[in-house]
């Protein structure tokens, strides 16, 4: 969120408790999303996870999160999809979300085109849903060790409030003057990212 939680002190000194289970249903998918090596065999992984962040002081909420995901790679094509659920136990409020992303290497091992869509669905009364659709061009010089990514996204009911001290929050139960997304405010976002990993 723009202007929220930036350079803020986290007073929570408790452990975040959680788990994740992963099943490689076909092949050994691994952790990378793009099929850089143009897999000759189908790679399918299914995962579930959950965590809980307990109340630490008066007024702080207890959050519970649950997620499920599927990842697939084959012959230069990749797909990643996930569903998320978060509950603010203190406020008795829920939020749902999901995303899907597919990519394909137009030039094997080097140049990938990807498309992505995401949704956040708060259940609080009067709070609208947020949506995101976009495309990405990714160039891999040396796999994930050195790559450049350019993406464009359209944010439907965007939560961006530039220059505001208290921007809208997309996490259920967070403190803000304007919770959730802004109805009919659509924003364009362009990002360029370079990654050097060693």
Z-matrix of the N, CA and C atoms (Angstrom, degrees):
N
C 1 1.453
C 2 1.525 1 110.41
N 3 1.323 2 115.98 1 136.00
C 4 1.448 3 121.21 2 -178.97
C 5 1.522 4 109.72 3 -66.79
N 6 1.325 5 117.41 4 119.59
C 7 1.455 6 120.94 5 175.08
C 8 1.512 7 115.21 6 83.60
N 9 1.326 8 118.78 7 -1.46
C 10 1.460 9 120.68 8 -178.86
C 11 1.522 10 109.19 9 -115.11
N 12 1.324 11 116.41 10 135.80
C 13 1.463 12 123.19 11 178.32
C 14 1.528 13 113.20 12 64.55
N 15 1.289 14 117.68 13 16.79
C 16 1.458 15 120.12 14 177.57
C 17 1.520 16 108.37 15 -86.01
N 18 1.336 17 116.88 16 124.78
C 19 1.465 18 122.82 17 -178.44
C 20 1.519 19 112.04 18 55.26
N 21 1.332 20 116.47 19 35.54
C 22 1.460 21 120.76 20 -179.65
C 23 1.524 22 109.93 21 -98.34
N 24 1.322 23 116.14 22 150.48
C 25 1.460 24 122.01 23 177.42
C 26 1.519 25 108.87 24 -83.74
N 27 1.325 26 116.62 25 133.08
C 28 1.460 27 121.84 26 177.31
C 29 1.522 28 108.50 27 -94.12
N 30 1.349 29 118.49 28 110.67
C 31 1.466 30 120.74 29 -177.49
C 32 1.522 31 113.33 30 -79.63
N 33 1.338 32 117.50 31 -2.76
C 34 1.457 33 121.10 32 -176.35
C 35 1.525 34 109.70 33 -78.29
N 36 1.340 35 117.04 34 113.64
C 37 1.462 36 120.21 35 178.66
C 38 1.525 37 111.70 36 -111.17
N 39 1.343 38 116.01 37 19.87
C 40 1.461 39 121.03 38 178.20
C 41 1.530 40 110.00 39 -95.41
N 42 1.336 41 116.09 40 162.40
C 43 1.453 42 121.02 41 177.39
C 44 1.523 43 110.58 42 -76.88
N 45 1.320 44 115.31 43 142.79
C 46 1.461 45 121.80 44 168.93
C 47 1.519 46 105.81 45 -88.91
N 48 1.318 47 117.16 46 119.13
C 49 1.450 48 122.15 47 -176.76
C 50 1.518 49 109.58 48 -98.98
N 51 1.324 50 117.34 49 131.63
C 52 1.454 51 118.67 50 -178.74
C 53 1.518 52 112.70 51 -165.77
N 54 1.337 53 115.28 52 175.18
C 55 1.462 54 121.55 53 176.80
C 56 1.522 55 109.21 54 -152.51
N 57 1.330 56 115.37 55 162.39
C 58 1.462 57 121.88 56 173.85
C 59 1.523 58 108.63 57 -146.98
N 60 1.329 59 116.17 58 133.93
C 61 1.452 60 122.83 59 176.33
C 62 1.527 61 108.57 60 -117.12
N 63 1.328 62 116.43 61 133.28
C 64 1.455 63 121.90 62 -178.77
C 65 1.521 64 109.35 63 -128.51
N 66 1.328 65 116.16 64 134.35
C 67 1.461 66 122.19 65 177.61
C 68 1.520 67 108.97 66 -123.53
N 69 1.321 68 115.91 67 118.24
C 70 1.460 69 120.88 68 172.88
C 71 1.520 70 107.78 69 -81.23
N 72 1.321 71 115.92 70 91.55
C 73 1.463 72 121.23 71 -175.66
C 74 1.520 73 111.88 72 -69.04
N 75 1.334 74 116.80 73 -31.58
C 76 1.468 75 121.73 74 177.24
C 77 1.524 76 107.26 75 -140.93
N 78 1.315 77 117.00 76 126.43
C 79 1.460 78 120.95 77 178.25
C 80 1.514 79 112.14 78 64.68
N 81 1.336 80 115.29 79 -155.84
C 82 1.466 81 122.14 80 177.98
C 83 1.519 82 107.67 81 -130.11
N 84 1.323 83 116.59 82 92.30
C 85 1.460 84 122.41 83 -171.39
C 86 1.518 85 112.76 84 -62.17
N 87 1.313 86 118.29 85 -42.11
C 88 1.460 87 121.10 86 -175.84
C 89 1.518 88 111.68 87 79.19
N 90 1.340 89 116.44 88 -170.33
C 91 1.463 90 120.54 89 -173.12
C 92 1.523 91 114.25 90 -98.73
N 93 1.329 92 119.26 91 -16.43
C 94 1.456 93 120.24 92 -178.56
C 95 1.525 94 110.56 93 -79.20
N 96 1.335 95 116.04 94 148.66
C 97 1.454 96 120.73 95 -175.80
C 98 1.526 97 112.28 96 -90.35
N 99 1.298 98 118.77 97 -38.90
C 100 1.460 99 122.08 98 -176.59
C 101 1.531 100 110.64 99 -80.55
N 102 1.333 101 116.42 100 144.99
C 103 1.467 102 120.68 101 178.55
C 104 1.528 103 109.93 102 -91.30
N 105 1.328 104 115.21 103 67.96
C 106 1.462 105 121.46 104 -176.47
C 107 1.522 106 111.58 105 -60.61
N 108 1.323 107 116.87 106 -41.31
C 109 1.468 108 121.20 107 -174.13
C 110 1.527 109 113.20 108 -85.21
N 111 1.331 110 117.13 109 7.52
C 112 1.472 111 122.19 110 177.99
C 113 1.537 112 110.10 111 50.33
N 114 1.323 113 115.36 112 71.06
C 115 1.468 114 122.94 113 -174.77
C 116 1.523 115 111.87 114 -53.00
N 117 1.321 116 115.77 115 131.66
C 118 1.459 117 120.98 116 178.05
C 119 1.529 118 111.41 117 -83.67
N 120 1.326 119 116.76 118 -20.22
C 121 1.464 120 122.27 119 177.55
C 122 1.521 121 109.37 120 -117.20
N 123 1.313 122 116.87 121 153.48
C 124 1.465 123 121.56 122 177.29
C 125 1.531 124 109.98 123 -65.49
N 126 1.332 125 116.00 124 132.97
C 127 1.462 126 122.38 125 179.01
C 128 1.535 127 107.80 126 -119.21
N 129 1.329 128 116.73 127 112.83
C 130 1.465 129 121.38 128 -177.30
C 131 1.517 130 109.76 129 -130.60
N 132 1.340 131 116.36 130 127.10
C 133 1.458 132 121.84 131 179.02
C 134 1.525 133 109.15 132 -128.96
N 135 1.331 134 116.35 133 138.90
C 136 1.458 135 123.63 134 177.73
C 137 1.522 136 108.42 135 -122.03
N 138 1.325 137 116.49 136 135.63
C 139 1.462 138 119.41 137 -177.83
C 140 1.509 139 112.85 138 -139.04
N 141 1.332 140 115.29 139 152.96
C 142 1.462 141 122.82 140 172.32
C 143 1.524 142 107.65 141 -137.91
N 144 1.316 143 115.77 142 153.08
C 145 1.455 144 119.62 143 178.82
C 146 1.507 145 110.76 144 -159.73
N 147 1.323 146 115.65 145 163.44
C 148 1.466 147 121.70 146 178.49
C 149 1.514 148 109.02 147 -155.82
N 150 1.331 149 115.86 148 154.68
C 151 1.466 150 120.36 149 174.84
C 152 1.521 151 109.63 150 -152.31
N 153 1.318 152 115.21 151 162.82
C 154 1.460 153 121.36 152 176.96
C 155 1.517 154 108.35 153 -140.37
N 156 1.321 155 115.34 154 134.00
C 157 1.458 156 122.64 155 178.34
C 158 1.519 157 107.10 156 -117.03
N 159 1.321 158 117.35 157 107.80
C 160 1.456 159 121.87 158 -169.83
C 161 1.529 160 113.04 159 -76.58
N 162 1.325 161 114.11 160 156.35
C 163 1.460 162 123.09 161 173.11
C 164 1.519 163 109.30 162 -56.88
N 165 1.337 164 117.85 163 131.51
C 166 1.460 165 120.66 164 -178.19
C 167 1.521 166 113.08 165 -114.77
N 168 1.314 167 117.13 166 -22.82
C 169 1.463 168 120.91 167 179.85
C 170 1.517 169 108.16 168 -155.25
N 171 1.308 170 115.94 169 162.49
C 172 1.458 171 120.47 170 179.55
C 173 1.522 172 109.89 171 -55.92
N 174 1.329 173 116.43 172 127.10
C 175 1.456 174 121.52 173 179.09
C 176 1.512 175 113.66 174 96.11
N 177 1.336 176 118.75 175 -16.42
C 178 1.456 177 120.86 176 177.83
C 179 1.518 178 109.83 177 -84.64
N 180 1.330 179 118.42 178 134.92
C 181 1.464 180 120.66 179 -177.94
C 182 1.521 181 112.98 180 -83.15
N 183 1.326 182 116.16 181 156.77
C 184 1.454 183 123.26 182 170.82
C 185 1.522 184 107.62 183 -98.87
N 186 1.341 185 116.58 184 122.41
C 187 1.450 186 121.74 185 -178.48
C 188 1.523 187 111.07 186 -106.83
N 189 1.331 188 116.23 187 140.46
C 190 1.458 189 122.94 188 173.40
C 191 1.527 190 106.88 189 -122.99
N 192 1.316 191 117.11 190 130.54
C 193 1.456 192 121.47 191 179.71
C 194 1.519 193 111.41 192 -125.79
N 195 1.336 194 116.50 193 140.24
C 196 1.461 195 122.69 194 177.54
C 197 1.523 196 107.91 195 -133.95
N 198 1.325 197 117.15 196 139.78
C 199 1.460 198 120.76 197 -179.76
C 200 1.524 199 111.03 198 -142.10
N 201 1.322 200 115.89 199 150.46
C 202 1.457 201 122.83 200 173.25
C 203 1.519 202 108.22 201 -137.32
N 204 1.338 203 117.48 202 142.06
C 205 1.457 204 118.72 203 -176.76
C 206 1.519 205 111.96 204 -147.06
N 207 1.323 206 114.75 205 159.49
C 208 1.459 207 122.89 206 176.73
C 209 1.524 208 107.67 207 -135.31
N 210 1.345 209 116.55 208 137.90
C 211 1.455 210 121.17 209 179.44
C 212 1.530 211 108.42 210 -135.28
N 213 1.335 212 116.42 211 138.22
C 214 1.467 213 121.19 212 -175.03
C 215 1.524 214 109.63 213 -142.28
N 216 1.341 215 116.32 214 140.59
C 217 1.459 216 121.55 215 176.35
C 218 1.529 217 109.33 216 -142.03
N 219 1.325 218 114.97 217 140.06
C 220 1.467 219 119.47 218 174.72
C 221 1.529 220 109.97 219 -169.75
N 222 1.300 221 116.89 220 129.38
C 223 1.473 222 124.54 221 171.61
C 224 1.532 223 113.05 222 52.94
N 225 1.336 224 117.30 223 40.85
C 226 1.458 225 121.14 224 178.68
C 227 1.510 226 114.70 225 89.17
N 228 1.336 227 117.34 226 -7.38
C 229 1.466 228 122.03 227 177.97
C 230 1.525 229 109.55 228 -99.43
N 231 1.313 230 116.77 229 142.74
C 232 1.459 231 120.70 230 176.55
C 233 1.528 232 109.78 231 -140.36
N 234 1.315 233 114.81 232 149.39
C 235 1.469 234 121.07 233 176.19
C 236 1.517 235 108.80 234 -141.57
N 237 1.319 236 115.35 235 138.82
C 238 1.461 237 121.68 236 174.39
C 239 1.525 238 108.10 237 -135.55
N 240 1.319 239 116.69 238 128.35
C 241 1.462 240 121.51 239 176.95
C 242 1.508 241 109.78 240 -136.40
N 243 1.323 242 116.08 241 147.22
C 244 1.462 243 119.63 242 178.48
C 245 1.522 244 111.29 243 -152.41
N 246 1.325 245 114.59 244 154.12
C 247 1.454 246 122.26 245 173.65
C 248 1.520 247 108.40 246 -123.52
N 249 1.326 248 116.07 247 142.53
C 250 1.465 249 120.90 248 -176.42
C 251 1.523 250 111.21 249 -131.79
N 252 1.311 251 114.40 250 147.26
C 253 1.471 252 121.32 251 175.69
C 254 1.522 253 107.77 252 -136.23
N 255 1.327 254 116.29 253 131.52
C 256 1.461 255 120.92 254 175.26
C 257 1.513 256 109.38 255 -129.60
N 258 1.309 257 114.74 256 137.34
C 259 1.461 258 120.19 257 179.46
C 260 1.521 259 109.52 258 -125.17
N 261 1.319 260 115.46 259 130.93
C 262 1.460 261 122.32 260 170.37
C 263 1.524 262 105.63 261 -92.65
N 264 1.311 263 115.53 262 98.87
C 265 1.465 264 120.88 263 -176.03
C 266 1.519 265 111.79 264 -64.31
N 267 1.311 266 116.39 265 -35.03
C 268 1.466 267 120.96 266 -178.56
C 269 1.523 268 111.27 267 -66.48
N 270 1.353 269 116.27 268 -41.79
C 271 1.470 270 120.90 269 -177.46
C 272 1.522 271 112.57 270 -93.60
N 273 1.342 272 117.60 271 -2.43
C 274 1.467 273 121.96 272 -177.73
C 275 1.531 274 110.79 273 55.15
N 276 1.349 275 115.71 274 49.12
C 277 1.464 276 121.63 275 -176.84
C 278 1.530 277 109.30 276 -130.83
N 279 1.345 278 116.22 277 152.90
C 280 1.455 279 122.34 278 -175.52
C 281 1.524 280 111.18 279 -130.10
N 282 1.340 281 115.26 280 156.16
C 283 1.445 282 121.04 281 174.31
C 284 1.527 283 108.27 282 -146.12
N 285 1.340 284 116.10 283 141.93
C 286 1.458 285 122.22 284 -179.99
C 287 1.526 286 108.89 285 -120.68
N 288 1.326 287 116.36 286 155.55
C 289 1.453 288 120.13 287 178.20
C 290 1.507 289 111.14 288 -159.45
N 291 1.307 290 115.82 289 164.87
C 292 1.449 291 120.43 290 178.00
C 293 1.510 292 110.89 291 -164.80
N 294 1.331 293 114.73 292 161.39
C 295 1.459 294 119.65 293 176.18
C 296 1.517 295 109.96 294 -151.70
N 297 1.315 296 114.71 295 156.01
C 298 1.452 297 122.29 296 173.65
C 299 1.507 298 109.16 297 -140.50
N 300 1.322 299 116.30 298 136.68
C 301 1.459 300 120.45 299 179.72
C 302 1.518 301 109.23 300 -140.60
N 303 1.338 302 116.53 301 131.94
C 304 1.455 303 122.19 302 177.91
C 305 1.518 304 109.33 303 -127.29
N 306 1.332 305 116.03 304 141.37
C 307 1.451 306 120.66 305 179.93
C 308 1.521 307 111.61 306 -138.77
N 309 1.330 308 115.86 307 154.67
C 310 1.465 309 120.30 308 177.09
C 311 1.526 310 109.24 309 -146.64
N 312 1.338 311 116.46 310 136.97
C 313 1.454 312 121.48 311 179.48
C 314 1.526 313 110.20 312 -82.95
N 315 1.332 314 114.72 313 110.82
C 316 1.458 315 120.66 314 176.70
C 317 1.531 316 110.44 315 -72.71
N 318 1.331 317 115.69 316 -34.28
C 319 1.461 318 122.78 317 171.35
C 320 1.525 319 105.80 318 -118.77
N 321 1.331 320 118.04 319 112.38
C 322 1.469 321 120.26 320 -174.34
C 323 1.530 322 113.10 321 -50.48
N 324 1.346 323 114.60 322 132.34
C 325 1.461 324 124.56 323 175.90
C 326 1.527 325 113.86 324 69.24
N 327 1.341 326 118.54 325 -2.08
C 328 1.469 327 119.62 326 -175.36
C 329 1.525 328 114.29 327 -124.55
N 330 1.345 329 117.49 328 -56.35
C 331 1.469 330 120.62 329 -169.24
C 332 1.521 331 110.81 330 -120.67
N 333 1.340 332 115.87 331 119.76
C 334 1.463 333 121.95 332 -175.69
C 335 1.527 334 110.95 333 -119.69
N 336 1.316 335 115.62 334 139.39
C 337 1.467 336 122.93 335 170.17
C 338 1.520 337 107.65 336 -107.56
N 339 1.334 338 117.33 337 136.12
C 340 1.463 339 120.94 338 -179.35
C 341 1.521 340 109.82 339 -137.46
N 342 1.326 341 115.75 340 151.32
C 343 1.471 342 122.96 341 175.48
C 344 1.516 343 108.08 342 -129.31
N 345 1.330 344 115.73 343 147.62
C 346 1.465 345 120.31 344 -172.75
C 347 1.518 346 110.57 345 -144.85
N 348 1.319 347 115.90 346 146.49
C 349 1.458 348 122.42 347 173.10
C 350 1.518 349 109.39 348 -140.84
N 351 1.332 350 117.03 349 145.73
C 352 1.464 351 121.02 350 -179.34
C 353 1.519 352 109.85 351 -147.82
N 354 1.330 353 115.82 352 156.30
C 355 1.464 354 121.88 353 178.73
C 356 1.521 355 109.49 354 -144.37
N 357 1.325 356 115.69 355 143.61
C 358 1.472 357 122.78 356 171.57
C 359 1.521 358 106.67 357 -125.14
N 360 1.344 359 115.87 358 126.53
C 361 1.464 360 121.33 359 -174.58
C 362 1.526 361 109.79 360 -121.54
N 363 1.330 362 118.25 361 93.29
C 364 1.458 363 120.05 362 173.86
C 365 1.533 364 109.50 363 -72.55
N 366 1.307 365 116.96 364 151.31
C 367 1.468 366 120.22 365 179.17
C 368 1.521 367 112.43 366 -105.83
N 369 1.323 368 117.73 367 -0.69
C 370 1.462 369 120.45 368 178.96
C 371 1.523 370 110.08 369 -67.37
N 372 1.313 371 116.30 370 143.52
C 373 1.459 372 121.57 371 -179.00
C 374 1.526 373 110.84 372 -61.16
N 375 1.331 374 115.46 373 132.30
C 376 1.457 375 120.36 374 175.76
C 377 1.517 376 115.03 375 81.61
N 378 1.337 377 118.44 376 1.45
C 379 1.466 378 121.25 377 179.44
C 380 1.526 379 108.50 378 -101.95
N 381 1.330 380 116.91 379 123.20
C 382 1.462 381 121.28 380 -175.62
C 383 1.526 382 110.81 381 -83.04
N 384 1.335 383 115.82 382 164.89
C 385 1.455 384 121.86 383 177.02
C 386 1.519 385 110.57 384 -78.56
N 387 1.332 386 116.04 385 156.60
C 388 1.455 387 122.05 386 174.11
C 389 1.517 388 109.79 387 -116.51
N 390 1.347 389 116.83 388 140.78
C 391 1.460 390 121.48 389 -178.23
C 392 1.522 391 109.72 390 -131.37
N 393 1.336 392 115.14 391 154.76
C 394 1.457 393 120.88 392 177.46
C 395 1.524 394 108.88 393 -144.41
N 396 1.321 395 116.48 394 131.10
C 397 1.465 396 121.54 395 173.75
C 398 1.525 397 107.50 396 -131.50
N 399 1.340 398 115.76 397 145.12
C 400 1.452 399 116.65 398 -178.14
C 401 1.510 400 113.79 399 -170.17
N 402 1.326 401 114.70 400 172.52
C 403 1.459 402 122.84 401 178.29
C 404 1.523 403 108.32 402 -132.30
N 405 1.337 404 114.76 403 158.48
C 406 1.454 405 120.13 404 -176.76
C 407 1.524 406 109.89 405 -142.68
N 408 1.332 407 115.83 406 143.06
C 409 1.464 408 123.32 407 171.97
C 410 1.524 409 106.87 408 -116.48
N 411 1.341 410 115.94 409 124.15
C 412 1.460 411 120.61 410 -174.30
C 413 1.529 412 109.74 411 -126.08
N 414 1.330 413 115.60 412 129.52
C 415 1.461 414 119.60 413 177.65
C 416 1.524 415 109.11 414 -118.00
N 417 1.325 416 115.92 415 126.14
C 418 1.457 417 122.81 416 -175.93
C 419 1.536 418 109.01 417 -107.86
N 420 1.329 419 116.22 418 110.17
C 421 1.459 420 120.60 419 177.67
C 422 1.526 421 110.37 420 -76.47
N 423 1.345 422 115.65 421 -48.30
C 424 1.464 423 122.50 422 177.20
C 425 1.527 424 108.65 423 -136.69
N 426 1.320 425 116.90 424 67.71
C 427 1.461 426 121.43 425 -178.10
C 428 1.519 427 111.13 426 58.13
N 429 1.349 428 116.81 427 -144.50
C 430 1.466 429 120.58 428 178.74
C 431 1.527 430 111.91 429 -75.33
N 432 1.329 431 117.46 430 -10.33
C 433 1.463 432 119.78 431 -178.96
C 434 1.526 433 112.57 432 -69.31
N 435 1.322 434 116.78 433 -33.05
C 436 1.463 435 121.04 434 177.38
C 437 1.525 436 107.95 435 -146.22
N 438 1.341 437 115.56 436 110.56
C 439 1.461 438 120.20 437 -178.41
C 440 1.519 439 110.05 438 -148.86
N 441 1.334 440 114.99 439 160.71
C 442 1.463 441 122.76 440 176.21
C 443 1.522 442 107.33 441 -127.98
N 444 1.331 443 116.08 442 134.71
C 445 1.463 444 121.48 443 -178.47
C 446 1.527 445 109.90 444 -128.12
N 447 1.330 446 115.51 445 133.46
C 448 1.460 447 122.65 446 176.18
C 449 1.515 448 107.31 447 -124.74
N 450 1.339 449 116.82 448 125.75
C 451 1.465 450 118.01 449 178.97
C 452 1.517 451 111.84 450 -136.04
N 453 1.320 452 113.93 451 154.47
C 454 1.468 453 123.12 452 175.16
C 455 1.517 454 107.85 453 -125.85
N 456 1.331 455 116.44 454 133.31
C 457 1.459 456 121.39 455 178.71
C 458 1.516 457 110.65 456 -134.38
N 459 1.319 458 115.47 457 141.49
C 460 1.455 459 122.47 458 171.21
C 461 1.521 460 107.35 459 -102.64
N 462 1.333 461 116.67 460 121.16
C 463 1.461 462 122.88 461 -179.10
C 464 1.521 463 108.37 462 -99.10
N 465 1.332 464 116.24 463 110.42
C 466 1.463 465 122.20 464 -179.13
C 467 1.525 466 108.70 465 -88.60
N 468 1.331 467 117.35 466 132.35
C 469 1.472 468 121.96 467 -172.81
C 470 1.523 469 108.98 468 53.64
N 471 1.308 470 115.15 469 52.40
C 472 1.462 471 121.82 470 -173.83
C 473 1.529 472 111.66 471 -59.06
N 474 1.333 473 114.49 472 150.57
C 475 1.461 474 120.30 473 177.44
C 476 1.521 475 111.88 474 -98.63
N 477 1.334 476 118.04 475 5.63
C 478 1.459 477 120.68 476 -175.21
C 479 1.524 478 111.83 477 -73.68
N 480 1.322 479 115.87 478 129.27
C 481 1.468 480 121.96 479 171.64
C 482 1.515 481 105.86 480 -131.20
N 483 1.323 482 117.17 481 91.68
C 484 1.451 483 120.93 482 -174.50
C 485 1.523 484 111.04 483 -69.39
N 486 1.319 485 114.90 484 133.28
C 487 1.452 486 120.51 485 177.59
C 488 1.514 487 115.06 486 81.12
N 489 1.332 488 117.08 487 -1.21
C 490 1.460 489 119.54 488 -178.98
C 491 1.518 490 110.34 489 -84.90
N 492 1.316 491 115.95 490 144.05
C 493 1.465 492 120.74 491 176.39
C 494 1.513 493 110.18 492 -70.68
N 495 1.314 494 116.83 493 -42.49
C 496 1.464 495 121.61 494 178.95
C 497 1.519 496 109.08 495 -116.22
N 498 1.332 497 116.17 496 95.31
C 499 1.455 498 120.72 497 177.61
C 500 1.515 499 109.68 498 -82.02
N 501 1.327 500 117.98 499 161.79
C 502 1.458 501 120.13 500 177.66
C 503 1.520 502 111.56 501 -58.98
N 504 1.300 503 116.41 502 146.68
C 505 1.455 504 120.95 503 177.10
C 506 1.514 505 109.81 504 -107.92
N 507 1.327 506 117.12 505 140.72
C 508 1.456 507 121.92 506 179.37
C 509 1.516 508 111.65 507 -101.24
N 510 1.312 509 117.97 508 -1.03
C 511 1.455 510 122.15 509 177.86
C 512 1.517 511 107.84 510 -96.89
N 513 1.305 512 115.65 511 123.07
C 514 1.458 513 120.15 512 -173.79
C 515 1.519 514 110.69 513 -56.95
N 516 1.317 515 115.56 514 132.03
C 517 1.450 516 120.81 515 176.27
C 518 1.502 517 115.07 516 86.10
N 519 1.336 518 118.48 517 -0.90
C 520 1.450 519 120.15 518 178.63
C 521 1.521 520 111.08 519 -70.52
N 522 1.326 521 116.76 520 160.22
C 523 1.459 522 119.69 521 -178.88
C 524 1.523 523 110.13 522 -87.45
N 525 1.302 524 116.49 523 131.60
C 526 1.461 525 121.86 524 178.97
C 527 1.512 526 109.05 525 -170.08
N 528 1.317 527 115.87 526 157.20
C 529 1.454 528 119.10 527 176.39
C 530 1.524 529 111.14 528 -77.46
N 531 1.326 530 117.81 529 -23.40
C 532 1.464 531 122.29 530 -179.34
C 533 1.522 532 109.30 531 -134.76
N 534 1.335 533 118.07 532 87.94
C 535 1.460 534 118.97 533 -176.80
C 536 1.522 535 112.54 534 -69.50
N 537 1.326 536 115.88 535 146.93
C 538 1.459 537 121.14 536 173.47
C 539 1.506 538 114.00 537 84.16
N 540 1.342 539 116.17 538 -155.19
C 541 1.446 540 122.92 539 -176.53
C 542 1.525 541 110.66 540 -99.63
N 543 1.320 542 115.92 541 166.00
C 544 1.460 543 121.80 542 -176.65
C 545 1.522 544 109.04 543 -102.74
N 546 1.328 545 116.56 544 115.41
C 547 1.462 546 122.51 545 -176.39
C 548 1.529 547 110.92 546 -56.74
N 549 1.352 548 115.22 547 129.32
C 550 1.467 549 123.56 548 174.88
C 551 1.527 550 114.71 549 65.42
N 552 1.343 551 118.07 550 13.37
C 553 1.460 552 119.66 551 172.83
C 554 1.531 553 107.76 552 -97.14
N 555 1.328 554 116.93 553 110.59
C 556 1.452 555 121.94 554 -179.24
C 557 1.522 556 109.10 555 -111.25
N 558 1.317 557 116.55 556 126.36
C 559 1.459 558 121.91 557 -177.82
C 560 1.520 559 110.60 558 -118.69
N 561 1.331 560 115.81 559 151.55
C 562 1.456 561 123.19 560 176.05
C 563 1.529 562 108.82 561 -104.04
N 564 1.326 563 115.92 562 136.39
C 565 1.462 564 120.13 563 -179.98
C 566 1.529 565 109.70 564 -130.61
N 567 1.317 566 116.24 565 128.30
C 568 1.460 567 122.70 566 176.27
C 569 1.522 568 107.67 567 -121.38
N 570 1.329 569 116.30 568 130.44
C 571 1.457 570 120.69 569 179.78
C 572 1.528 571 110.30 570 -130.51
N 573 1.322 572 115.64 571 142.61
C 574 1.454 573 122.56 572 173.76
C 575 1.524 574 106.90 573 -125.81
N 576 1.321 575 115.28 574 125.74
C 577 1.462 576 119.72 575 -175.80
C 578 1.522 577 110.19 576 -133.78
N 579 1.323 578 116.56 577 134.98
C 580 1.458 579 121.93 578 172.96
C 581 1.523 580 107.57 579 -114.92
N 582 1.329 581 116.23 580 139.24
C 583 1.458 582 120.81 581 -179.21
C 584 1.526 583 110.10 582 -125.17
N 585 1.336 584 115.13 583 127.23
C 586 1.456 585 122.26 584 171.79
C 587 1.517 586 106.53 585 -119.25
N 588 1.321 587 116.36 586 118.05
C 589 1.462 588 121.64 587 -175.82
C 590 1.526 589 109.18 588 -126.85
N 591 1.332 590 115.66 589 127.79
C 592 1.471 591 119.46 590 178.62
C 593 1.518 592 110.08 591 -150.17
